[in-house]
Amino acid sequence: MQLPAYAQPPRAFDISRRYVRFREQRDDGFVEFDFSIGDPALSVELVMPLRDFQSFCRANRVIYLTRDEGTQLDHDQAKWRYGQPGLSE
């Protein structure tokens, strides 16, 4: 079984690898997504109109995270946030 792209063994931090995790397309035409450079676990939340989002992704040659990869990121972050997976605030 091959690991997802973000979970490959650590390499030198590579600023050419850019990731997008799609969150939602809102009724007002805006797209909510997470963007990261080098490591998908370190991201910023962004919101922009759909056309701008599409241009942004092309310009940055992003790697789109799958739903499963996003779920795994959430699981991994919960371990850091709560000390073990599955705990809630």
PyMOL Python script that loads the backbone (N, CA, C, O; Angstrom):
from pymol import cmd

cmd.read_pdbstr("""\
ATOM      1  N   MET A   1       0.841  -1.181   0.000  1.00  0.00           N
ATOM      2  CA  MET A   1       0.000   0.000   0.000  1.00  0.00           C
ATOM      3  C   MET A   1       0.887   1.245   0.000  1.00  0.00           C
ATOM      4  O   MET A   1       1.831   1.340   0.784  1.00  0.00           O
ATOM      5  N   GLN A   2       0.587   2.178  -0.863  1.00  0.00           N
ATOM      6  CA  GLN A   2       1.372   3.400  -0.957  1.00  0.00           C
ATOM      7  C   GLN A   2       0.776   4.481  -0.062  1.00  0.00           C
ATOM      8  O   GLN A   2      -0.442   4.647  -0.007  1.00  0.00           O
ATOM      9  N   LEU A   3       1.631   5.205   0.632  1.00  0.00           N
ATOM     10  CA  LEU A   3       1.191   6.297   1.487  1.00  0.00           C
ATOM     11  C   LEU A   3       0.703   7.461   0.642  1.00  0.00           C
ATOM     12  O   LEU A   3       1.197   7.648  -0.470  1.00  0.00           O
ATOM     13  N   PRO A   4      -0.266   8.265   1.136  1.00  0.00           N
ATOM     14  CA  PRO A   4      -0.680   9.460   0.408  1.00  0.00           C
ATOM     15  C   PRO A   4       0.494  10.429   0.276  1.00  0.00           C
ATOM     16  O   PRO A   4       1.465  10.345   1.027  1.00  0.00           O
ATOM     17  N   ALA A   5       0.397  11.337  -0.675  1.00  0.00           N
ATOM     18  CA  ALA A   5       1.498  12.261  -0.978  1.00  0.00           C
ATOM     19  C   ALA A   5       1.977  13.012   0.261  1.00  0.00           C
ATOM     20  O   ALA A   5       3.183  13.158   0.457  1.00  0.00           O
ATOM     21  N   TYR A   6       1.055  13.494   1.105  1.00  0.00           N
ATOM     22  CA  TYR A   6       1.469  14.291   2.260  1.00  0.00           C
ATOM     23  C   TYR A   6       2.133  13.436   3.337  1.00  0.00           C
ATOM     24  O   TYR A   6       2.843  13.970   4.189  1.00  0.00           O
ATOM     25  N   ALA A   7       1.916  12.119   3.317  1.00  0.00           N
ATOM     26  CA  ALA A   7       2.419  11.254   4.378  1.00  0.00           C
ATOM     27  C   ALA A   7       3.700  10.510   3.988  1.00  0.00           C
ATOM     28  O   ALA A   7       4.137   9.602   4.696  1.00  0.00           O
ATOM     29  N   GLN A   8       4.281  10.889   2.890  1.00  0.00           N
ATOM     30  CA  GLN A   8       5.535  10.258   2.475  1.00  0.00           C
ATOM     31  C   GLN A   8       6.618  10.567   3.517  1.00  0.00           C
ATOM     32  O   GLN A   8       6.503  11.551   4.247  1.00  0.00           O
ATOM     33  N   PRO A   9       7.655   9.749   3.592  1.00  0.00           N
ATOM     34  CA  PRO A   9       8.726  10.010   4.561  1.00  0.00           C
ATOM     35  C   PRO A   9       9.262  11.437   4.421  1.00  0.00           C
ATOM     36  O   PRO A   9       9.329  11.972   3.315  1.00  0.00           O
ATOM     37  N   PRO A  10       9.639  12.042   5.534  1.00  0.00           N
ATOM     38  CA  PRO A  10      10.096  13.429   5.512  1.00  0.00           C
ATOM     39  C   PRO A  10      11.283  13.641   4.575  1.00  0.00           C
ATOM     40  O   PRO A  10      12.212  12.836   4.512  1.00  0.00           O
ATOM     41  N   ARG A  11      11.215  14.733   3.866  1.00  0.00           N
ATOM     42  CA  ARG A  11      12.304  15.172   3.007  1.00  0.00           C
ATOM     43  C   ARG A  11      12.628  16.601   3.407  1.00  0.00           C
ATOM     44  O   ARG A  11      12.022  17.166   4.317  1.00  0.00           O
ATOM     45  N   ALA A  12      13.579  17.159   2.717  1.00  0.00           N
ATOM     46  CA  ALA A  12      13.856  18.574   2.942  1.00  0.00           C
ATOM     47  C   ALA A  12      12.582  19.360   2.636  1.00  0.00           C
ATOM     48  O   ALA A  12      11.843  19.013   1.715  1.00  0.00           O
ATOM     49  N   PHE A  13      12.331  20.404   3.399  1.00  0.00           N
ATOM     50  CA  PHE A  13      11.144  21.236   3.186  1.00  0.00           C
ATOM     51  C   PHE A  13      11.195  21.790   1.769  1.00  0.00           C
ATOM     52  O   PHE A  13      12.153  22.471   1.404  1.00  0.00           O
ATOM     53  N   ASP A  14      10.191  21.510   0.981  1.00  0.00           N
ATOM     54  CA  ASP A  14      10.180  21.852  -0.440  1.00  0.00           C
ATOM     55  C   ASP A  14       9.094  22.879  -0.716  1.00  0.00           C
ATOM     56  O   ASP A  14       7.911  22.544  -0.763  1.00  0.00           O
ATOM     57  N   ILE A  15       9.501  24.140  -0.899  1.00  0.00           N
ATOM     58  CA  ILE A  15       8.517  25.200  -1.103  1.00  0.00           C
ATOM     59  C   ILE A  15       7.818  25.113  -2.454  1.00  0.00           C
ATOM     60  O   ILE A  15       6.862  25.847  -2.703  1.00  0.00           O
ATOM     61  N   SER A  16       8.280  24.228  -3.321  1.00  0.00           N
ATOM     62  CA  SER A  16       7.599  24.082  -4.609  1.00  0.00           C
ATOM     63  C   SER A  16       6.362  23.196  -4.493  1.00  0.00           C
ATOM     64  O   SER A  16       5.541  23.163  -5.410  1.00  0.00           O
ATOM     65  N   ARG A  17       6.217  22.481  -3.384  1.00  0.00           N
ATOM     66  CA  ARG A  17       5.040  21.624  -3.180  1.00  0.00           C
ATOM     67  C   ARG A  17       3.976  22.437  -2.456  1.00  0.00           C
ATOM     68  O   ARG A  17       4.162  22.860  -1.315  1.00  0.00           O
ATOM     69  N   ARG A  18       2.864  22.646  -3.139  1.00  0.00           N
ATOM     70  CA  ARG A  18       1.773  23.453  -2.583  1.00  0.00           C
ATOM     71  C   ARG A  18       0.503  22.626  -2.585  1.00  0.00           C
ATOM     72  O   ARG A  18       0.194  21.928  -3.551  1.00  0.00           O
ATOM     73  N   TYR A  19      -0.216  22.718  -1.499  1.00  0.00           N
ATOM     74  CA  TYR A  19      -1.375  21.855  -1.294  1.00  0.00           C
ATOM     75  C   TYR A  19      -2.640  22.686  -1.088  1.00  0.00           C
ATOM     76  O   TYR A  19      -2.608  23.772  -0.509  1.00  0.00           O
ATOM     77  N   VAL A  20      -3.754  22.140  -1.582  1.00  0.00           N
ATOM     78  CA  VAL A  20      -5.064  22.732  -1.340  1.00  0.00           C
ATOM     79  C   VAL A  20      -5.978  21.646  -0.804  1.00  0.00           C
ATOM     80  O   VAL A  20      -6.051  20.537  -1.335  1.00  0.00           O
ATOM     81  N   ARG A  21      -6.664  22.000   0.253  1.00  0.00           N
ATOM     82  CA  ARG A  21      -7.724  21.144   0.784  1.00  0.00           C
ATOM     83  C   ARG A  21      -9.025  21.906   0.641  1.00  0.00           C
ATOM     84  O   ARG A  21      -9.276  22.869   1.366  1.00  0.00           O
ATOM     85  N   PHE A  22      -9.849  21.472  -0.295  1.00  0.00           N
ATOM     86  CA  PHE A  22     -11.145  22.095  -0.547  1.00  0.00           C
ATOM     87  C   PHE A  22     -12.047  21.856   0.655  1.00  0.00           C
ATOM     88  O   PHE A  22     -12.151  20.735   1.153  1.00  0.00           O
ATOM     89  N   ARG A  23     -12.693  22.914   1.113  1.00  0.00           N
ATOM     90  CA  ARG A  23     -13.609  22.795   2.257  1.00  0.00           C
ATOM     91  C   ARG A  23     -15.067  22.901   1.818  1.00  0.00           C
ATOM     92  O   ARG A  23     -15.882  22.032   2.129  1.00  0.00           O
ATOM     93  N   GLU A  24     -15.392  23.985   1.084  1.00  0.00           N
ATOM     94  CA  GLU A  24     -16.802  24.220   0.760  1.00  0.00           C
ATOM     95  C   GLU A  24     -16.926  25.274  -0.332  1.00  0.00           C
ATOM     96  O   GLU A  24     -16.151  26.229  -0.393  1.00  0.00           O
ATOM     97  N   GLN A  25     -17.920  25.077  -1.189  1.00  0.00           N
ATOM     98  CA  GLN A  25     -18.318  26.157  -2.098  1.00  0.00           C
ATOM     99  C   GLN A  25     -19.615  26.711  -1.544  1.00  0.00           C
ATOM    100  O   GLN A  25     -20.629  26.016  -1.486  1.00  0.00           O
ATOM    101  N   ARG A  26     -19.571  27.959  -1.141  1.00  0.00           N
ATOM    102  CA  ARG A  26     -20.711  28.587  -0.489  1.00  0.00           C
ATOM    103  C   ARG A  26     -21.760  29.024  -1.503  1.00  0.00           C
ATOM    104  O   ARG A  26     -21.481  29.119  -2.698  1.00  0.00           O
ATOM    105  N   ASP A  27     -22.965  29.287  -1.017  1.00  0.00           N
ATOM    106  CA  ASP A  27     -24.064  29.735  -1.882  1.00  0.00           C
ATOM    107  C   ASP A  27     -23.784  31.080  -2.533  1.00  0.00           C
ATOM    108  O   ASP A  27     -24.343  31.388  -3.586  1.00  0.00           O
ATOM    109  N   ASP A  28     -22.917  31.888  -1.914  1.00  0.00           N
ATOM    110  CA  ASP A  28     -22.608  33.205  -2.480  1.00  0.00           C
ATOM    111  C   ASP A  28     -21.502  33.145  -3.535  1.00  0.00           C
ATOM    112  O   ASP A  28     -21.043  34.184  -4.008  1.00  0.00           O
ATOM    113  N   GLY A  29     -21.067  31.924  -3.909  1.00  0.00           N
ATOM    114  CA  GLY A  29     -20.070  31.760  -4.963  1.00  0.00           C
ATOM    115  C   GLY A  29     -18.634  31.733  -4.481  1.00  0.00           C
ATOM    116  O   GLY A  29     -17.718  31.573  -5.287  1.00  0.00           O
ATOM    117  N   PHE A  30     -18.418  31.885  -3.185  1.00  0.00           N
ATOM    118  CA  PHE A  30     -17.071  31.852  -2.648  1.00  0.00           C
ATOM    119  C   PHE A  30     -16.680  30.419  -2.290  1.00  0.00           C
ATOM    120  O   PHE A  30     -17.521  29.588  -1.946  1.00  0.00           O
ATOM    121  N   VAL A  31     -15.385  30.160  -2.381  1.00  0.00           N
ATOM    122  CA  VAL A  31     -14.839  28.842  -2.046  1.00  0.00           C
ATOM    123  C   VAL A  31     -13.995  28.986  -0.786  1.00  0.00           C
ATOM    124  O   VAL A  31     -13.159  29.884  -0.682  1.00  0.00           O
ATOM    125  N   GLU A  32     -14.225  28.089   0.167  1.00  0.00           N
ATOM    126  CA  GLU A  32     -13.419  28.032   1.383  1.00  0.00           C
ATOM    127  C   GLU A  32     -12.449  26.867   1.225  1.00  0.00           C
ATOM    128  O   GLU A  32     -12.848  25.762   0.858  1.00  0.00           O
ATOM    129  N   PHE A  33     -11.160  27.126   1.509  1.00  0.00           N
ATOM    130  CA  PHE A  33     -10.157  26.084   1.352  1.00  0.00           C
ATOM    131  C   PHE A  33      -8.960  26.371   2.235  1.00  0.00           C
ATOM    132  O   PHE A  33      -8.771  27.489   2.716  1.00  0.00           O
ATOM    133  N   ASP A  34      -8.150  25.330   2.441  1.00  0.00           N
ATOM    134  CA  ASP A  34      -6.889  25.454   3.167  1.00  0.00           C
ATOM    135  C   ASP A  34      -5.763  25.411   2.145  1.00  0.00           C
ATOM    136  O   ASP A  34      -5.801  24.622   1.200  1.00  0.00           O
ATOM    137  N   PHE A  35      -4.769  26.255   2.337  1.00  0.00           N
ATOM    138  CA  PHE A  35      -3.615  26.310   1.448  1.00  0.00           C
ATOM    139  C   PHE A  35      -2.356  26.145   2.271  1.00  0.00           C
ATOM    140  O   PHE A  35      -2.209  26.754   3.331  1.00  0.00           O
ATOM    141  N   SER A  36      -1.451  25.319   1.780  1.00  0.00           N
ATOM    142  CA  SER A  36      -0.192  25.125   2.484  1.00  0.00           C
ATOM    143  C   SER A  36       0.958  24.993   1.498  1.00  0.00           C
ATOM    144  O   SER A  36       0.787  24.584   0.349  1.00  0.00           O
ATOM    145  N   ILE A  37       2.132  25.353   1.991  1.00  0.00           N
ATOM    146  CA  ILE A  37       3.364  25.260   1.205  1.00  0.00           C
ATOM    147  C   ILE A  37       4.315  24.333   1.951  1.00  0.00           C
ATOM    148  O   ILE A  37       4.656  24.568   3.110  1.00  0.00           O
ATOM    149  N   GLY A  38       4.731  23.282   1.268  1.00  0.00           N
ATOM    150  CA  GLY A  38       5.726  22.382   1.835  1.00  0.00           C
ATOM    151  C   GLY A  38       5.204  21.305   2.755  1.00  0.00           C
ATOM    152  O   GLY A  38       5.751  20.203   2.770  1.00  0.00           O
ATOM    153  N   ASP A  39       4.164  21.581   3.524  1.00  0.00           N
ATOM    154  CA  ASP A  39       3.634  20.620   4.488  1.00  0.00           C
ATOM    155  C   ASP A  39       2.138  20.878   4.669  1.00  0.00           C
ATOM    156  O   ASP A  39       1.765  21.920   5.207  1.00  0.00           O
ATOM    157  N   PRO A  40       1.279  19.965   4.238  1.00  0.00           N
ATOM    158  CA  PRO A  40      -0.158  20.208   4.329  1.00  0.00           C
ATOM    159  C   PRO A  40      -0.686  20.298   5.758  1.00  0.00           C
ATOM    160  O   PRO A  40      -1.816  20.741   5.966  1.00  0.00           O
ATOM    161  N   ALA A  41       0.100  19.892   6.735  1.00  0.00           N
ATOM    162  CA  ALA A  41      -0.338  20.002   8.123  1.00  0.00           C
ATOM    163  C   ALA A  41      -0.244  21.444   8.634  1.00  0.00           C
ATOM    164  O   ALA A  41      -0.829  21.774   9.666  1.00  0.00           O
ATOM    165  N   LEU A  42       0.489  22.302   7.917  1.00  0.00           N
ATOM    166  CA  LEU A  42       0.627  23.716   8.286  1.00  0.00           C
ATOM    167  C   LEU A  42      -0.047  24.542   7.200  1.00  0.00           C
ATOM    168  O   LEU A  42       0.531  24.774   6.138  1.00  0.00           O
ATOM    169  N   SER A  43      -1.255  24.979   7.467  1.00  0.00           N
ATOM    170  CA  SER A  43      -2.015  25.642   6.411  1.00  0.00           C
ATOM    171  C   SER A  43      -2.673  26.919   6.903  1.00  0.00           C
ATOM    172  O   SER A  43      -2.766  27.180   8.103  1.00  0.00           O
ATOM    173  N   VAL A  44      -3.124  27.699   5.941  1.00  0.00           N
ATOM    174  CA  VAL A  44      -3.934  28.883   6.216  1.00  0.00           C
ATOM    175  C   VAL A  44      -5.293  28.660   5.561  1.00  0.00           C
ATOM    176  O   VAL A  44      -5.403  28.006   4.524  1.00  0.00           O
ATOM    177  N   GLU A  45      -6.311  29.213   6.186  1.00  0.00           N
ATOM    178  CA  GLU A  45      -7.651  29.128   5.627  1.00  0.00           C
ATOM    179  C   GLU A  45      -7.874  30.347   4.738  1.00  0.00           C
ATOM    180  O   GLU A  45      -7.626  31.482   5.145  1.00  0.00           O
ATOM    181  N   LEU A  46      -8.341  30.098   3.532  1.00  0.00           N
ATOM    182  CA  LEU A  46      -8.590  31.175   2.581  1.00  0.00           C
ATOM    183  C   LEU A  46     -10.001  31.079   2.034  1.00  0.00           C
ATOM    184  O   LEU A  46     -10.606  30.007   2.017  1.00  0.00           O
ATOM    185  N   VAL A  47     -10.518  32.221   1.584  1.00  0.00           N
ATOM    186  CA  VAL A  47     -11.835  32.300   0.955  1.00  0.00           C
ATOM    187  C   VAL A  47     -11.691  33.219  -0.244  1.00  0.00           C
ATOM    188  O   VAL A  47     -11.145  34.317  -0.128  1.00  0.00           O
ATOM    189  N   MET A  48     -12.183  32.773  -1.402  1.00  0.00           N
ATOM    190  CA  MET A  48     -12.157  33.627  -2.591  1.00  0.00           C
ATOM    191  C   MET A  48     -13.219  33.158  -3.574  1.00  0.00           C
ATOM    192  O   MET A  48     -13.703  32.030  -3.484  1.00  0.00           O
ATOM    193  N   PRO A  49     -13.581  34.033  -4.519  1.00  0.00           N
ATOM    194  CA  PRO A  49     -14.551  33.630  -5.535  1.00  0.00           C
ATOM    195  C   PRO A  49     -14.027  32.434  -6.338  1.00  0.00           C
ATOM    196  O   PRO A  49     -12.818  32.252  -6.480  1.00  0.00           O
ATOM    197  N   LEU A  50     -14.951  31.627  -6.860  1.00  0.00           N
ATOM    198  CA  LEU A  50     -14.596  30.398  -7.558  1.00  0.00           C
ATOM    199  C   LEU A  50     -13.574  30.627  -8.668  1.00  0.00           C
ATOM    200  O   LEU A  50     -12.595  29.886  -8.755  1.00  0.00           O
ATOM    201  N   ARG A  51     -13.772  31.620  -9.507  1.00  0.00           N
ATOM    202  CA  ARG A  51     -12.821  31.876 -10.606  1.00  0.00           C
ATOM    203  C   ARG A  51     -11.437  32.206 -10.083  1.00  0.00           C
ATOM    204  O   ARG A  51     -10.437  31.741 -10.630  1.00  0.00           O
ATOM    205  N   ASP A  52     -11.374  32.992  -9.046  1.00  0.00           N
ATOM    206  CA  ASP A  52     -10.076  33.334  -8.453  1.00  0.00           C
ATOM    207  C   ASP A  52      -9.426  32.101  -7.836  1.00  0.00           C
ATOM    208  O   ASP A  52      -8.212  31.918  -7.925  1.00  0.00           O
ATOM    209  N   PHE A  53     -10.245  31.255  -7.207  1.00  0.00           N
ATOM    210  CA  PHE A  53      -9.741  30.003  -6.638  1.00  0.00           C
ATOM    211  C   PHE A  53      -9.126  29.133  -7.733  1.00  0.00           C
ATOM    212  O   PHE A  53      -8.034  28.592  -7.559  1.00  0.00           O
ATOM    213  N   GLN A  54      -9.816  29.001  -8.842  1.00  0.00           N
ATOM    214  CA  GLN A  54      -9.306  28.188  -9.944  1.00  0.00           C
ATOM    215  C   GLN A  54      -7.993  28.750 -10.483  1.00  0.00           C
ATOM    216  O   GLN A  54      -7.055  27.994 -10.734  1.00  0.00           O
ATOM    217  N   SER A  55      -7.920  30.056 -10.662  1.00  0.00           N
ATOM    218  CA  SER A  55      -6.687  30.697 -11.129  1.00  0.00           C
ATOM    219  C   SER A  55      -5.562  30.537 -10.114  1.00  0.00           C
ATOM    220  O   SER A  55      -4.420  30.262 -10.483  1.00  0.00           O
ATOM    221  N   PHE A  56      -5.882  30.706  -8.858  1.00  0.00           N
ATOM    222  CA  PHE A  56      -4.920  30.550  -7.770  1.00  0.00           C
ATOM    223  C   PHE A  56      -4.310  29.148  -7.795  1.00  0.00           C
ATOM    224  O   PHE A  56      -3.096  28.984  -7.680  1.00  0.00           O
ATOM    225  N   CYS A  57      -5.167  28.146  -7.946  1.00  0.00           N
ATOM    226  CA  CYS A  57      -4.696  26.755  -7.956  1.00  0.00           C
ATOM    227  C   CYS A  57      -3.814  26.474  -9.170  1.00  0.00           C
ATOM    228  O   CYS A  57      -2.802  25.783  -9.056  1.00  0.00           O
ATOM    229  N   ARG A  58      -4.190  27.005 -10.322  1.00  0.00           N
ATOM    230  CA  ARG A  58      -3.356  26.822 -11.523  1.00  0.00           C
ATOM    231  C   ARG A  58      -2.013  27.517 -11.353  1.00  0.00           C
ATOM    232  O   ARG A  58      -0.970  26.935 -11.651  1.00  0.00           O
ATOM    233  N   ALA A  59      -2.034  28.744 -10.882  1.00  0.00           N
ATOM    234  CA  ALA A  59      -0.806  29.520 -10.738  1.00  0.00           C
ATOM    235  C   ALA A  59       0.164  28.873  -9.742  1.00  0.00           C
ATOM    236  O   ALA A  59       1.381  28.961  -9.905  1.00  0.00           O
ATOM    237  N   ASN A  60      -0.381  28.227  -8.719  1.00  0.00           N
ATOM    238  CA  ASN A  60       0.457  27.599  -7.691  1.00  0.00           C
ATOM    239  C   ASN A  60       0.722  26.126  -7.945  1.00  0.00           C
ATOM    240  O   ASN A  60       1.422  25.474  -7.170  1.00  0.00           O
ATOM    241  N   ARG A  61       0.165  25.601  -9.029  1.00  0.00           N
ATOM    242  CA  ARG A  61       0.336  24.172  -9.364  1.00  0.00           C
ATOM    243  C   ARG A  61       0.119  23.296  -8.134  1.00  0.00           C
ATOM    244  O   ARG A  61       0.985  22.510  -7.749  1.00  0.00           O
ATOM    245  N   VAL A  62      -1.041  23.448  -7.534  1.00  0.00           N
ATOM    246  CA  VAL A  62      -1.313  22.791  -6.263  1.00  0.00           C
ATOM    247  C   VAL A  62      -1.515  21.291  -6.417  1.00  0.00           C
ATOM    248  O   VAL A  62      -1.847  20.781  -7.487  1.00  0.00           O
ATOM    249  N   ILE A  63      -1.302  20.624  -5.321  1.00  0.00           N
ATOM    250  CA  ILE A  63      -1.644  19.212  -5.157  1.00  0.00           C
ATOM    251  C   ILE A  63      -2.931  19.219  -4.341  1.00  0.00           C
ATOM    252  O   ILE A  63      -2.948  19.714  -3.214  1.00  0.00           O
ATOM    253  N   TYR A  64      -4.000  18.679  -4.898  1.00  0.00           N
ATOM    254  CA  TYR A  64      -5.275  18.646  -4.191  1.00  0.00           C
ATOM    255  C   TYR A  64      -5.292  17.452  -3.240  1.00  0.00           C
ATOM    256  O   TYR A  64      -5.037  16.316  -3.639  1.00  0.00           O
ATOM    257  N   LEU A  65      -5.593  17.730  -1.993  1.00  0.00           N
ATOM    258  CA  LEU A  65      -5.713  16.650  -1.017  1.00  0.00           C
ATOM    259  C   LEU A  65      -7.073  15.978  -1.188  1.00  0.00           C
ATOM    260  O   LEU A  65      -8.080  16.646  -1.423  1.00  0.00           O
ATOM    261  N   THR A  66      -7.091  14.674  -1.070  1.00  0.00           N
ATOM    262  CA  THR A  66      -8.343  13.934  -1.142  1.00  0.00           C
ATOM    263  C   THR A  66      -9.094  14.078   0.178  1.00  0.00           C
ATOM    264  O   THR A  66      -8.541  14.552   1.170  1.00  0.00           O
ATOM    265  N   ARG A  67     -10.333  13.672   0.177  1.00  0.00           N
ATOM    266  CA  ARG A  67     -11.127  13.706   1.405  1.00  0.00           C
ATOM    267  C   ARG A  67     -10.480  12.817   2.469  1.00  0.00           C
ATOM    268  O   ARG A  67     -10.420  13.188   3.641  1.00  0.00           O
ATOM    269  N   ASP A  68      -9.998  11.647   2.057  1.00  0.00           N
ATOM    270  CA  ASP A  68      -9.337  10.741   3.008  1.00  0.00           C
ATOM    271  C   ASP A  68      -8.068  11.358   3.587  1.00  0.00           C
ATOM    272  O   ASP A  68      -7.795  11.209   4.779  1.00  0.00           O
ATOM    273  N   GLU A  69      -7.294  12.046   2.759  1.00  0.00           N
ATOM    274  CA  GLU A  69      -6.078  12.712   3.250  1.00  0.00           C
ATOM    275  C   GLU A  69      -6.442  13.814   4.235  1.00  0.00           C
ATOM    276  O   GLU A  69      -5.764  13.990   5.247  1.00  0.00           O
ATOM    277  N   GLY A  70      -7.512  14.559   3.947  1.00  0.00           N
ATOM    278  CA  GLY A  70      -7.969  15.595   4.864  1.00  0.00           C
ATOM    279  C   GLY A  70      -8.419  15.023   6.195  1.00  0.00           C
ATOM    280  O   GLY A  70      -8.133  15.583   7.253  1.00  0.00           O
ATOM    281  N   THR A  71      -9.126  13.903   6.134  1.00  0.00           N
ATOM    282  CA  THR A  71      -9.567  13.234   7.357  1.00  0.00           C
ATOM    283  C   THR A  71      -8.369  12.774   8.172  1.00  0.00           C
ATOM    284  O   THR A  71      -8.368  12.895   9.397  1.00  0.00           O
ATOM    285  N   GLN A  72      -7.351  12.247   7.504  1.00  0.00           N
ATOM    286  CA  GLN A  72      -6.144  11.811   8.206  1.00  0.00           C
ATOM    287  C   GLN A  72      -5.429  13.001   8.852  1.00  0.00           C
ATOM    288  O   GLN A  72      -4.923  12.888   9.969  1.00  0.00           O
ATOM    289  N   LEU A  73      -5.386  14.131   8.159  1.00  0.00           N
ATOM    290  CA  LEU A  73      -4.793  15.334   8.748  1.00  0.00           C
ATOM    291  C   LEU A  73      -5.549  15.741  10.009  1.00  0.00           C
ATOM    292  O   LEU A  73      -4.933  16.059  11.027  1.00  0.00           O
ATOM    293  N   ASP A  74      -6.883  15.734   9.948  1.00  0.00           N
ATOM    294  CA  ASP A  74      -7.688  16.079  11.125  1.00  0.00           C
ATOM    295  C   ASP A  74      -7.391  15.125  12.277  1.00  0.00           C
ATOM    296  O   ASP A  74      -7.263  15.547  13.426  1.00  0.00           O
ATOM    297  N   HIS A  75      -7.284  13.857  11.963  1.00  0.00           N
ATOM    298  CA  HIS A  75      -6.993  12.837  12.980  1.00  0.00           C
ATOM    299  C   HIS A  75      -5.620  13.095  13.618  1.00  0.00           C
ATOM    300  O   HIS A  75      -5.473  13.045  14.839  1.00  0.00           O
ATOM    301  N   ASP A  76      -4.624  13.370  12.774  1.00  0.00           N
ATOM    302  CA  ASP A  76      -3.275  13.638  13.288  1.00  0.00           C
ATOM    303  C   ASP A  76      -3.241  14.903  14.142  1.00  0.00           C
ATOM    304  O   ASP A  76      -2.559  14.945  15.166  1.00  0.00           O
ATOM    305  N   GLN A  77      -3.972  15.924  13.726  1.00  0.00           N
ATOM    306  CA  GLN A  77      -4.000  17.166  14.499  1.00  0.00           C
ATOM    307  C   GLN A  77      -4.713  16.969  15.835  1.00  0.00           C
ATOM    308  O   GLN A  77      -4.354  17.599  16.829  1.00  0.00           O
ATOM    309  N   ALA A  78      -5.718  16.101  15.861  1.00  0.00           N
ATOM    310  CA  ALA A  78      -6.413  15.818  17.121  1.00  0.00           C
ATOM    311  C   ALA A  78      -5.466  15.183  18.125  1.00  0.00           C
ATOM    312  O   ALA A  78      -5.560  15.442  19.324  1.00  0.00           O
ATOM    313  N   LYS A  79      -4.549  14.347  17.634  1.00  0.00           N
ATOM    314  CA  LYS A  79      -3.570  13.734  18.540  1.00  0.00           C
ATOM    315  C   LYS A  79      -2.729  14.811  19.203  1.00  0.00           C
ATOM    316  O   LYS A  79      -2.446  14.727  20.398  1.00  0.00           O
ATOM    317  N   TRP A  80      -2.329  15.818  18.447  1.00  0.00           N
ATOM    318  CA  TRP A  80      -1.526  16.905  19.018  1.00  0.00           C
ATOM    319  C   TRP A  80      -2.364  17.784  19.933  1.00  0.00           C
ATOM    320  O   TRP A  80      -1.912  18.189  21.004  1.00  0.00           O
ATOM    321  N   ARG A  81      -3.574  18.075  19.509  1.00  0.00           N
ATOM    322  CA  ARG A  81      -4.419  19.004  20.249  1.00  0.00           C
ATOM    323  C   ARG A  81      -4.919  18.407  21.554  1.00  0.00           C
ATOM    324  O   ARG A  81      -4.959  19.096  22.573  1.00  0.00           O
ATOM    325  N   TYR A  82      -5.302  17.136  21.537  1.00  0.00           N
ATOM    326  CA  TYR A  82      -5.949  16.535  22.691  1.00  0.00           C
ATOM    327  C   TYR A  82      -5.146  15.430  23.363  1.00  0.00           C
ATOM    328  O   TYR A  82      -5.585  14.877  24.372  1.00  0.00           O
ATOM    329  N   GLY A  83      -3.986  15.103  22.824  1.00  0.00           N
ATOM    330  CA  GLY A  83      -3.157  14.096  23.443  1.00  0.00           C
ATOM    331  C   GLY A  83      -3.411  12.690  22.927  1.00  0.00           C
ATOM    332  O   GLY A  83      -2.552  11.815  23.036  1.00  0.00           O
ATOM    333  N   GLN A  84      -4.581  12.480  22.372  1.00  0.00           N
ATOM    334  CA  GLN A  84      -4.881  11.195  21.745  1.00  0.00           C
ATOM    335  C   GLN A  84      -6.068  11.386  20.812  1.00  0.00           C
ATOM    336  O   GLN A  84      -6.888  12.277  21.035  1.00  0.00           O
ATOM    337  N   PRO A  85      -6.172  10.577  19.787  1.00  0.00           N
ATOM    338  CA  PRO A  85      -7.263  10.747  18.841  1.00  0.00           C
ATOM    339  C   PRO A  85      -8.617  10.483  19.484  1.00  0.00           C
ATOM    340  O   PRO A  85      -8.754   9.645  20.375  1.00  0.00           O
ATOM    341  N   GLY A  86      -9.606  11.219  19.011  1.00  0.00           N
ATOM    342  CA  GLY A  86     -10.966  10.955  19.445  1.00  0.00           C
ATOM    343  C   GLY A  86     -11.448  11.791  20.610  1.00  0.00           C
ATOM    344  O   GLY A  86     -12.645  11.779  20.895  1.00  0.00           O
ATOM    345  N   LEU A  87     -10.594  12.506  21.291  1.00  0.00           N
ATOM    346  CA  LEU A  87     -11.035  13.346  22.395  1.00  0.00           C
ATOM    347  C   LEU A  87     -11.590  14.654  21.847  1.00  0.00           C
ATOM    348  O   LEU A  87     -11.124  15.150  20.821  1.00  0.00           O
ATOM    349  N   SER A  88     -12.565  15.200  22.518  1.00  0.00           N
ATOM    350  CA  SER A  88     -13.125  16.488  22.079  1.00  0.00           C
ATOM    351  C   SER A  88     -12.906  17.526  23.169  1.00  0.00           C
ATOM    352  O   SER A  88     -12.571  17.211  24.311  1.00  0.00           O
ATOM    353  N   GLU A  89     -13.108  18.771  22.771  1.00  0.00           N
ATOM    354  CA  GLU A  89     -12.911  19.870  23.730  1.00  0.00           C
ATOM    355  C   GLU A  89     -13.942  19.831  24.823  1.00  0.00           C
ATOM    356  O   GLU A  89     -13.928  20.679  25.715  1.00  0.00           O
TER     357      GLU A  89
END
""", "prot")
cmd.dss("prot")
cmd.show_as("cartoon", "prot")
cmd.util.cbc("prot")
cmd.orient("prot")
